[in-house]
């Protein structure tokens, strides 16, 4: 018996009446997969970047900085026998520019730091001259970005000093600064130069005050009192119009310094240890700090949504404060922890996860401090994109070079876009009036001079300080200032009157002084004037001593009775002719 076998079809929710599976909308599925991209913070993050790369589905991320190679120079090419400061203040203790290396050192009887030219490598003598004019330990130093010969230092003596370093370094201990900036009531632990305005310096002290100075006049332009506790760090944005700070109250603040207003604030990190924040080139804010469980972490935020970090990553459980060092040309961030033996570096991109880990440079010794060379001081011939100066507890300043391996020996334009130059975009008065400008840039291909491994500015500027009349001074103070001005003018007139009369040249028939005198170096001229002042003081001391000796002689003569003269018939035994040869 033949039985007919029929196929029984069970109902399926994935099939329709025709038995075919409906086609799923690809557009709908993609929207479901990338729904997290609809957050406004991420969209604003992507808008902050000028070059928006296309969406890539590669497994390995394409980047020219994936193979950044770090190499430490040999010991004879580093700096040894340096007594690094043992202060517990959270500072890098080091500042570098294309001309000099400055390191805060231990000093008896006050605070000091050492300044070394880059060609003075090897073992540093123990009696090397220092820059030591502070009465307390130096806590922070910073080179002026617009003048490679000017450096500012803050100390526990509540004073900020600005120094002029001659080309070639100092030959004797420097104790006279160009200007003293006195405002803070407690120790000054932070000094920071403005990125675009000339001679504008920011200082922050333990009195919870921020002062913005015009170093050219030695006066305070702006004082900010918007922090309830100790200020850990401060950083300008790319144009110098905004300021980001971190405080002991765990908050991060974005401030308009010219208005003195806090635009936004939020909790940076929940940990109680020190945190730091920097502005990136495209306006984002990068912070480092500690979690509630004392784990080190970093975050990436947008200025208009500080409460919602875009990225929060925990690194490790070490207790050293991490210093973020930023390279705006390559968008690389280097994390260097105090007491760590590694340097981690990351790349910031507009695609998730936005902060990409690249690699770690490992060293055997922990670091006490670190300094980063500006891009115009790097060696473009070896594709060097950054250079670090690590301070070890053993007294060694180790030089670490970060390079991108390239086979070609030509100039790599993709690695070296136009970088920050040593020229200011604005004056202090222009910035104070409300003007903003992009920083001046330079091309390393056209202007870079490969001298000692990088670009070195050929012009040595002299910082001049012009004291202005204080509008808040009392009548007595004004009279004193006027009296000093009159004395100064009188001294100048006396110098002009003491100038010799010009001798007449018999050949030309014109005064010989008509030819312009040779111009002297301002530093040499200052030394000559100081020497003349010392000679003048010495002469006055000699005159006083002569008058004193004459007065004493007159007093002695008045106290001793006169010796009677001998009779005419008696020989004068006191005469030299009647005295014995051995009694003359």
Secondary structure as a PSIPRED ss2 file (coil, helix, strand):
# PSIPRED VFORMAT (PSIPRED V4.0)

   1 X C   1.000  0.000  0.000
   2 X C   1.000  0.000  0.000
   3 X C   1.000  0.000  0.000
   4 X C   1.000  0.000  0.000
   5 X C   1.000  0.000  0.000
   6 X C   1.000  0.000  0.000
   7 X C   1.000  0.000  0.000
   8 X C   1.000  0.000  0.000
   9 X C   1.000  0.000  0.000
  10 X C   1.000  0.000  0.000
  11 X C   1.000  0.000  0.000
  12 X C   1.000  0.000  0.000
  13 X C   1.000  0.000  0.000
  14 X C   1.000  0.000  0.000
  15 X E   0.000  0.000  1.000
  16 X C   1.000  0.000  0.000
  17 X C   1.000  0.000  0.000
  18 X C   1.000  0.000  0.000
  19 X C   1.000  0.000  0.000
  20 X C   1.000  0.000  0.000
  21 X E   0.000  0.000  1.000
  22 X C   1.000  0.000  0.000
  23 X C   1.000  0.000  0.000
  24 X C   1.000  0.000  0.000
  25 X C   1.000  0.000  0.000
  26 X H   0.000  1.000  0.000
  27 X H   0.000  1.000  0.000
  28 X H   0.000  1.000  0.000
  29 X H   0.000  1.000  0.000
  30 X H   0.000  1.000  0.000
  31 X H   0.000  1.000  0.000
  32 X H   0.000  1.000  0.000
  33 X H   0.000  1.000  0.000
  34 X C   1.000  0.000  0.000
  35 X H   0.000  1.000  0.000
  36 X H   0.000  1.000  0.000
  37 X H   0.000  1.000  0.000
  38 X H   0.000  1.000  0.000
  39 X C   1.000  0.000  0.000
  40 X H   0.000  1.000  0.000
  41 X H   0.000  1.000  0.000
  42 X H   0.000  1.000  0.000
  43 X H   0.000  1.000  0.000
  44 X H   0.000  1.000  0.000
  45 X H   0.000  1.000  0.000
  46 X H   0.000  1.000  0.000
  47 X H   0.000  1.000  0.000
  48 X C   1.000  0.000  0.000
  49 X C   1.000  0.000  0.000
  50 X C   1.000  0.000  0.000
  51 X C   1.000  0.000  0.000
  52 X C   1.000  0.000  0.000
  53 X C   1.000  0.000  0.000
  54 X C   1.000  0.000  0.000
  55 X C   1.000  0.000  0.000
  56 X C   1.000  0.000  0.000
  57 X C   1.000  0.000  0.000
  58 X C   1.000  0.000  0.000
  59 X C   1.000  0.000  0.000
  60 X C   1.000  0.000  0.000
  61 X C   1.000  0.000  0.000
  62 X C   1.000  0.000  0.000
  63 X C   1.000  0.000  0.000
  64 X C   1.000  0.000  0.000
  65 X C   1.000  0.000  0.000
  66 X C   1.000  0.000  0.000
  67 X C   1.000  0.000  0.000
  68 X E   0.000  0.000  1.000
  69 X E   0.000  0.000  1.000
  70 X E   0.000  0.000  1.000
  71 X E   0.000  0.000  1.000
  72 X E   0.000  0.000  1.000
  73 X C   1.000  0.000  0.000
  74 X C   1.000  0.000  0.000
  75 X H   0.000  1.000  0.000
  76 X H   0.000  1.000  0.000
  77 X H   0.000  1.000  0.000
  78 X C   1.000  0.000  0.000
  79 X E   0.000  0.000  1.000
  80 X E   0.000  0.000  1.000
  81 X C   1.000  0.000  0.000
  82 X C   1.000  0.000  0.000
  83 X C   1.000  0.000  0.000
  84 X E   0.000  0.000  1.000
  85 X C   1.000  0.000  0.000
  86 X C   1.000  0.000  0.000
  87 X C   1.000  0.000  0.000
  88 X C   1.000  0.000  0.000
  89 X C   1.000  0.000  0.000
  90 X C   1.000  0.000  0.000
  91 X C   1.000  0.000  0.000
  92 X C   1.000  0.000  0.000
  93 X C   1.000  0.000  0.000
  94 X E   0.000  0.000  1.000
  95 X E   0.000  0.000  1.000
  96 X E   0.000  0.000  1.000
  97 X C   1.000  0.000  0.000
  98 X C   1.000  0.000  0.000
  99 X C   1.000  0.000  0.000
 100 X E   0.000  0.000  1.000
 101 X E   0.000  0.000  1.000
 102 X E   0.000  0.000  1.000
 103 X E   0.000  0.000  1.000
 104 X E   0.000  0.000  1.000
 105 X E   0.000  0.000  1.000
 106 X C   1.000  0.000  0.000
 107 X C   1.000  0.000  0.000
 108 X C   1.000  0.000  0.000
 109 X C   1.000  0.000  0.000
 110 X C   1.000  0.000  0.000
 111 X E   0.000  0.000  1.000
 112 X E   0.000  0.000  1.000
 113 X E   0.000  0.000  1.000
 114 X E   0.000  0.000  1.000
 115 X E   0.000  0.000  1.000
 116 X E   0.000  0.000  1.000
 117 X E   0.000  0.000  1.000
 118 X C   1.000  0.000  0.000
 119 X C   1.000  0.000  0.000
 120 X C   1.000  0.000  0.000
 121 X C   1.000  0.000  0.000
 122 X E   0.000  0.000  1.000
 123 X E   0.000  0.000  1.000
 124 X C   1.000  0.000  0.000
 125 X C   1.000  0.000  0.000
 126 X C   1.000  0.000  0.000
 127 X C   1.000  0.000  0.000
 128 X C   1.000  0.000  0.000
 129 X C   1.000  0.000  0.000
 130 X C   1.000  0.000  0.000
 131 X E   0.000  0.000  1.000
 132 X E   0.000  0.000  1.000
 133 X E   0.000  0.000  1.000
 134 X E   0.000  0.000  1.000
 135 X C   1.000  0.000  0.000
 136 X C   1.000  0.000  0.000
 137 X C   1.000  0.000  0.000
 138 X E   0.000  0.000  1.000
 139 X E   0.000  0.000  1.000
 140 X E   0.000  0.000  1.000
 141 X E   0.000  0.000  1.000
 142 X E   0.000  0.000  1.000
 143 X E   0.000  0.000  1.000
 144 X C   1.000  0.000  0.000
 145 X C   1.000  0.000  0.000
 146 X C   1.000  0.000  0.000
 147 X C   1.000  0.000  0.000
 148 X C   1.000  0.000  0.000
 149 X C   1.000  0.000  0.000
 150 X E   0.000  0.000  1.000
 151 X E   0.000  0.000  1.000
 152 X E   0.000  0.000  1.000
 153 X E   0.000  0.000  1.000
 154 X E   0.000  0.000  1.000
 155 X E   0.000  0.000  1.000
 156 X C   1.000  0.000  0.000
 157 X C   1.000  0.000  0.000
 158 X C   1.000  0.000  0.000
 159 X E   0.000  0.000  1.000
 160 X E   0.000  0.000  1.000
 161 X E   0.000  0.000  1.000
 162 X E   0.000  0.000  1.000
 163 X E   0.000  0.000  1.000
 164 X E   0.000  0.000  1.000
 165 X C   1.000  0.000  0.000
 166 X C   1.000  0.000  0.000
 167 X C   1.000  0.000  0.000
 168 X C   1.000  0.000  0.000
 169 X C   1.000  0.000  0.000
 170 X C   1.000  0.000  0.000
 171 X C   1.000  0.000  0.000
 172 X C   1.000  0.000  0.000
 173 X C   1.000  0.000  0.000
 174 X E   0.000  0.000  1.000
 175 X C   1.000  0.000  0.000
 176 X C   1.000  0.000  0.000
 177 X C   1.000  0.000  0.000
 178 X C   1.000  0.000  0.000
 179 X E   0.000  0.000  1.000
 180 X E   0.000  0.000  1.000
 181 X E   0.000  0.000  1.000
 182 X E   0.000  0.000  1.000
 183 X C   1.000  0.000  0.000
 184 X C   1.000  0.000  0.000
 185 X C   1.000  0.000  0.000
 186 X C   1.000  0.000  0.000
 187 X C   1.000  0.000  0.000
 188 X E   0.000  0.000  1.000
 189 X E   0.000  0.000  1.000
 190 X E   0.000  0.000  1.000
 191 X E   0.000  0.000  1.000
 192 X E   0.000  0.000  1.000
 193 X E   0.000  0.000  1.000
 194 X C   1.000  0.000  0.000
 195 X C   1.000  0.000  0.000
 196 X C   1.000  0.000  0.000
 197 X E   0.000  0.000  1.000
 198 X C   1.000  0.000  0.000
 199 X C   1.000  0.000  0.000
 200 X E   0.000  0.000  1.000
 201 X E   0.000  0.000  1.000
 202 X E   0.000  0.000  1.000
 203 X E   0.000  0.000  1.000
 204 X E   0.000  0.000  1.000
 205 X E   0.000  0.000  1.000
 206 X C   1.000  0.000  0.000
 207 X C   1.000  0.000  0.000
 208 X C   1.000  0.000  0.000
 209 X C   1.000  0.000  0.000
 210 X E   0.000  0.000  1.000
 211 X E   0.000  0.000  1.000
 212 X E   0.000  0.000  1.000
 213 X E   0.000  0.000  1.000
 214 X E   0.000  0.000  1.000
 215 X C   1.000  0.000  0.000
 216 X C   1.000  0.000  0.000
 217 X C   1.000  0.000  0.000
 218 X C   1.000  0.000  0.000
 219 X E   0.000  0.000  1.000
 220 X E   0.000  0.000  1.000
 221 X E   0.000  0.000  1.000
 222 X E   0.000  0.000  1.000
 223 X E   0.000  0.000  1.000
 224 X E   0.000  0.000  1.000
 225 X C   1.000  0.000  0.000
 226 X C   1.000  0.000  0.000
 227 X C   1.000  0.000  0.000
 228 X C   1.000  0.000  0.000
 229 X C   1.000  0.000  0.000
 230 X C   1.000  0.000  0.000
 231 X E   0.000  0.000  1.000
 232 X E   0.000  0.000  1.000
 233 X E   0.000  0.000  1.000
 234 X E   0.000  0.000  1.000
 235 X E   0.000  0.000  1.000
 236 X E   0.000  0.000  1.000
 237 X C   1.000  0.000  0.000
 238 X C   1.000  0.000  0.000
 239 X C   1.000  0.000  0.000
 240 X C   1.000  0.000  0.000
 241 X C   1.000  0.000  0.000
 242 X C   1.000  0.000  0.000
 243 X E   0.000  0.000  1.000
 244 X E   0.000  0.000  1.000
 245 X E   0.000  0.000  1.000
 246 X E   0.000  0.000  1.000
 247 X E   0.000  0.000  1.000
 248 X C   1.000  0.000  0.000
 249 X C   1.000  0.000  0.000
 250 X C   1.000  0.000  0.000
 251 X E   0.000  0.000  1.000
 252 X E   0.000  0.000  1.000
 253 X E   0.000  0.000  1.000
 254 X E   0.000  0.000  1.000
 255 X E   0.000  0.000  1.000
 256 X E   0.000  0.000  1.000
 257 X C   1.000  0.000  0.000
 258 X C   1.000  0.000  0.000
 259 X C   1.000  0.000  0.000
 260 X C   1.000  0.000  0.000
 261 X E   0.000  0.000  1.000
 262 X E   0.000  0.000  1.000
 263 X E   0.000  0.000  1.000
 264 X E   0.000  0.000  1.000
 265 X E   0.000  0.000  1.000
 266 X E   0.000  0.000  1.000
 267 X E   0.000  0.000  1.000
 268 X C   1.000  0.000  0.000
 269 X C   1.000  0.000  0.000
 270 X C   1.000  0.000  0.000
 271 X C   1.000  0.000  0.000
 272 X C   1.000  0.000  0.000
 273 X C   1.000  0.000  0.000
 274 X C   1.000  0.000  0.000
 275 X C   1.000  0.000  0.000
 276 X E   0.000  0.000  1.000
 277 X E   0.000  0.000  1.000
 278 X E   0.000  0.000  1.000
 279 X E   0.000  0.000  1.000
 280 X C   1.000  0.000  0.000
 281 X C   1.000  0.000  0.000
 282 X C   1.000  0.000  0.000
 283 X C   1.000  0.000  0.000
 284 X C   1.000  0.000  0.000
 285 X E   0.000  0.000  1.000
 286 X E   0.000  0.000  1.000
 287 X E   0.000  0.000  1.000
 288 X E   0.000  0.000  1.000
 289 X E   0.000  0.000  1.000
 290 X E   0.000  0.000  1.000
 291 X C   1.000  0.000  0.000
 292 X C   1.000  0.000  0.000
 293 X C   1.000  0.000  0.000
 294 X C   1.000  0.000  0.000
 295 X C   1.000  0.000  0.000
 296 X E   0.000  0.000  1.000
 297 X E   0.000  0.000  1.000
 298 X E   0.000  0.000  1.000
 299 X E   0.000  0.000  1.000
 300 X E   0.000  0.000  1.000
 301 X E   0.000  0.000  1.000
 302 X E   0.000  0.000  1.000
 303 X C   1.000  0.000  0.000
 304 X C   1.000  0.000  0.000
 305 X E   0.000  0.000  1.000
 306 X C   1.000  0.000  0.000
 307 X C   1.000  0.000  0.000
 308 X C   1.000  0.000  0.000
 309 X C   1.000  0.000  0.000
 310 X C   1.000  0.000  0.000
 311 X E   0.000  0.000  1.000
 312 X E   0.000  0.000  1.000
 313 X E   0.000  0.000  1.000
 314 X E   0.000  0.000  1.000
 315 X C   1.000  0.000  0.000
 316 X C   1.000  0.000  0.000
 317 X C   1.000  0.000  0.000
 318 X C   1.000  0.000  0.000
 319 X C   1.000  0.000  0.000
 320 X C   1.000  0.000  0.000
 321 X C   1.000  0.000  0.000
 322 X E   0.000  0.000  1.000
 323 X E   0.000  0.000  1.000
 324 X E   0.000  0.000  1.000
 325 X E   0.000  0.000  1.000
 326 X E   0.000  0.000  1.000
 327 X E   0.000  0.000  1.000
 328 X C   1.000  0.000  0.000
 329 X C   1.000  0.000  0.000
 330 X C   1.000  0.000  0.000
 331 X C   1.000  0.000  0.000
 332 X E   0.000  0.000  1.000
 333 X E   0.000  0.000  1.000
 334 X E   0.000  0.000  1.000
 335 X E   0.000  0.000  1.000
 336 X E   0.000  0.000  1.000
 337 X E   0.000  0.000  1.000
 338 X C   1.000  0.000  0.000
 339 X C   1.000  0.000  0.000
 340 X C   1.000  0.000  0.000
 341 X C   1.000  0.000  0.000
 342 X E   0.000  0.000  1.000
 343 X E   0.000  0.000  1.000
 344 X E   0.000  0.000  1.000
 345 X E   0.000  0.000  1.000
 346 X E   0.000  0.000  1.000
 347 X E   0.000  0.000  1.000
 348 X E   0.000  0.000  1.000
 349 X C   1.000  0.000  0.000
 350 X C   1.000  0.000  0.000
 351 X C   1.000  0.000  0.000
 352 X C   1.000  0.000  0.000
 353 X C   1.000  0.000  0.000
 354 X C   1.000  0.000  0.000
 355 X E   0.000  0.000  1.000
 356 X E   0.000  0.000  1.000
 357 X E   0.000  0.000  1.000
 358 X E   0.000  0.000  1.000
 359 X E   0.000  0.000  1.000
 360 X E   0.000  0.000  1.000
 361 X E   0.000  0.000  1.000
 362 X E   0.000  0.000  1.000
 363 X C   1.000  0.000  0.000
 364 X C   1.000  0.000  0.000
 365 X C   1.000  0.000  0.000
 366 X C   1.000  0.000  0.000
 367 X E   0.000  0.000  1.000
 368 X E   0.000  0.000  1.000
 369 X E   0.000  0.000  1.000
 370 X E   0.000  0.000  1.000
 371 X E   0.000  0.000  1.000
 372 X E   0.000  0.000  1.000
 373 X C   1.000  0.000  0.000
 374 X C   1.000  0.000  0.000
 375 X H   0.000  1.000  0.000
 376 X H   0.000  1.000  0.000
 377 X H   0.000  1.000  0.000
 378 X C   1.000  0.000  0.000
 379 X C   1.000  0.000  0.000
 380 X H   0.000  1.000  0.000
 381 X H   0.000  1.000  0.000
 382 X H   0.000  1.000  0.000
 383 X C   1.000  0.000  0.000
 384 X E   0.000  0.000  1.000
 385 X E   0.000  0.000  1.000
 386 X E   0.000  0.000  1.000
 387 X E   0.000  0.000  1.000
 388 X E   0.000  0.000  1.000
 389 X E   0.000  0.000  1.000
 390 X E   0.000  0.000  1.000
 391 X E   0.000  0.000  1.000
 392 X E   0.000  0.000  1.000
 393 X C   1.000  0.000  0.000
 394 X C   1.000  0.000  0.000
 395 X C   1.000  0.000  0.000
 396 X C   1.000  0.000  0.000
 397 X E   0.000  0.000  1.000
 398 X E   0.000  0.000  1.000
 399 X E   0.000  0.000  1.000
 400 X E   0.000  0.000  1.000
 401 X E   0.000  0.000  1.000
 402 X E   0.000  0.000  1.000
 403 X E   0.000  0.000  1.000
 404 X E   0.000  0.000  1.000
 405 X C   1.000  0.000  0.000
 406 X C   1.000  0.000  0.000
 407 X C   1.000  0.000  0.000
 408 X C   1.000  0.000  0.000
 409 X C   1.000  0.000  0.000
 410 X C   1.000  0.000  0.000
 411 X C   1.000  0.000  0.000
 412 X C   1.000  0.000  0.000
 413 X C   1.000  0.000  0.000
 414 X C   1.000  0.000  0.000
 415 X C   1.000  0.000  0.000
 416 X C   1.000  0.000  0.000
 417 X C   1.000  0.000  0.000
 418 X C   1.000  0.000  0.000
 419 X E   0.000  0.000  1.000
 420 X E   0.000  0.000  1.000
 421 X C   1.000  0.000  0.000
 422 X C   1.000  0.000  0.000
 423 X C   1.000  0.000  0.000
 424 X C   1.000  0.000  0.000
 425 X C   1.000  0.000  0.000
 426 X E   0.000  0.000  1.000
 427 X C   1.000  0.000  0.000
 428 X H   0.000  1.000  0.000
 429 X H   0.000  1.000  0.000
 430 X H   0.000  1.000  0.000
 431 X H   0.000  1.000  0.000
 432 X H   0.000  1.000  0.000
 433 X C   1.000  0.000  0.000
 434 X C   1.000  0.000  0.000
 435 X C   1.000  0.000  0.000
 436 X C   1.000  0.000  0.000
 437 X C   1.000  0.000  0.000
 438 X C   1.000  0.000  0.000
 439 X C   1.000  0.000  0.000
 440 X C   1.000  0.000  0.000
 441 X E   0.000  0.000  1.000
 442 X E   0.000  0.000  1.000
 443 X C   1.000  0.000  0.000
 444 X H   0.000  1.000  0.000
 445 X H   0.000  1.000  0.000
 446 X H   0.000  1.000  0.000
 447 X H   0.000  1.000  0.000
 448 X C   1.000  0.000  0.000
 449 X C   1.000  0.000  0.000
 450 X C   1.000  0.000  0.000
 451 X E   0.000  0.000  1.000
 452 X C   1.000  0.000  0.000
 453 X C   1.000  0.000  0.000
 454 X E   0.000  0.000  1.000
 455 X C   1.000  0.000  0.000
 456 X C   1.000  0.000  0.000
 457 X C   1.000  0.000  0.000
 458 X C   1.000  0.000  0.000
 459 X C   1.000  0.000  0.000
 460 X C   1.000  0.000  0.000
 461 X C   1.000  0.000  0.000
 462 X C   1.000  0.000  0.000
 463 X C   1.000  0.000  0.000
 464 X C   1.000  0.000  0.000
 465 X C   1.000  0.000  0.000
 466 X C   1.000  0.000  0.000
 467 X C   1.000  0.000  0.000
 468 X C   1.000  0.000  0.000
 469 X C   1.000  0.000  0.000
 470 X C   1.000  0.000  0.000
 471 X C   1.000  0.000  0.000
 472 X C   1.000  0.000  0.000
 473 X C   1.000  0.000  0.000
 474 X C   1.000  0.000  0.000
 475 X H   0.000  1.000  0.000
 476 X H   0.000  1.000  0.000
 477 X H   0.000  1.000  0.000
 478 X H   0.000  1.000  0.000
 479 X H   0.000  1.000  0.000
 480 X H   0.000  1.000  0.000
 481 X H   0.000  1.000  0.000
 482 X H   0.000  1.000  0.000
 483 X H   0.000  1.000  0.000
 484 X H   0.000  1.000  0.000
 485 X H   0.000  1.000  0.000
 486 X H   0.000  1.000  0.000
 487 X H   0.000  1.000  0.000
 488 X H   0.000  1.000  0.000
 489 X H   0.000  1.000  0.000
 490 X H   0.000  1.000  0.000
 491 X H   0.000  1.000  0.000
 492 X H   0.000  1.000  0.000
 493 X H   0.000  1.000  0.000
 494 X H   0.000  1.000  0.000
 495 X H   0.000  1.000  0.000
 496 X H   0.000  1.000  0.000
 497 X H   0.000  1.000  0.000
 498 X C   1.000  0.000  0.000
 499 X C   1.000  0.000  0.000
 500 X C   1.000  0.000  0.000
 501 X C   1.000  0.000  0.000
 502 X C   1.000  0.000  0.000
 503 X C   1.000  0.000  0.000
 504 X E   0.000  0.000  1.000
 505 X C   1.000  0.000  0.000
 506 X C   1.000  0.000  0.000
 507 X C   1.000  0.000  0.000
 508 X C   1.000  0.000  0.000
 509 X C   1.000  0.000  0.000
 510 X C   1.000  0.000  0.000
 511 X E   0.000  0.000  1.000
 512 X H   0.000  1.000  0.000
 513 X H   0.000  1.000  0.000
 514 X H   0.000  1.000  0.000
 515 X C   1.000  0.000  0.000
 516 X C   1.000  0.000  0.000
 517 X C   1.000  0.000  0.000
 518 X C   1.000  0.000  0.000
 519 X C   1.000  0.000  0.000
 520 X C   1.000  0.000  0.000
 521 X C   1.000  0.000  0.000
 522 X H   0.000  1.000  0.000
 523 X H   0.000  1.000  0.000
 524 X H   0.000  1.000  0.000
 525 X H   0.000  1.000  0.000
 526 X H   0.000  1.000  0.000
 527 X H   0.000  1.000  0.000
 528 X H   0.000  1.000  0.000
 529 X H   0.000  1.000  0.000
 530 X H   0.000  1.000  0.000
 531 X H   0.000  1.000  0.000
 532 X H   0.000  1.000  0.000
 533 X H   0.000  1.000  0.000
 534 X H   0.000  1.000  0.000
 535 X H   0.000  1.000  0.000
 536 X H   0.000  1.000  0.000
 537 X H   0.000  1.000  0.000
 538 X H   0.000  1.000  0.000
 539 X H   0.000  1.000  0.000
 540 X H   0.000  1.000  0.000
 541 X H   0.000  1.000  0.000
 542 X H   0.000  1.000  0.000
 543 X H   0.000  1.000  0.000
 544 X H   0.000  1.000  0.000
 545 X H   0.000  1.000  0.000
 546 X H   0.000  1.000  0.000
 547 X H   0.000  1.000  0.000
 548 X H   0.000  1.000  0.000
 549 X H   0.000  1.000  0.000
 550 X H   0.000  1.000  0.000
 551 X H   0.000  1.000  0.000
 552 X H   0.000  1.000  0.000
 553 X H   0.000  1.000  0.000
 554 X H   0.000  1.000  0.000
 555 X H   0.000  1.000  0.000
 556 X H   0.000  1.000  0.000
 557 X H   0.000  1.000  0.000
 558 X H   0.000  1.000  0.000
 559 X H   0.000  1.000  0.000
 560 X C   1.000  0.000  0.000
 561 X C   1.000  0.000  0.000
 562 X C   1.000  0.000  0.000
 563 X C   1.000  0.000  0.000
 564 X C   1.000  0.000  0.000
 565 X C   1.000  0.000  0.000
 566 X C   1.000  0.000  0.000
 567 X C   1.000  0.000  0.000
 568 X C   1.000  0.000  0.000
 569 X C   1.000  0.000  0.000
 570 X C   1.000  0.000  0.000
 571 X C   1.000  0.000  0.000
 572 X C   1.000  0.000  0.000
 573 X C   1.000  0.000  0.000
 574 X C   1.000  0.000  0.000
 575 X C   1.000  0.000  0.000
 576 X H   0.000  1.000  0.000
 577 X H   0.000  1.000  0.000
 578 X H   0.000  1.000  0.000
 579 X C   1.000  0.000  0.000
 580 X C   1.000  0.000  0.000
 581 X H   0.000  1.000  0.000
 582 X H   0.000  1.000  0.000
 583 X H   0.000  1.000  0.000
 584 X C   1.000  0.000  0.000
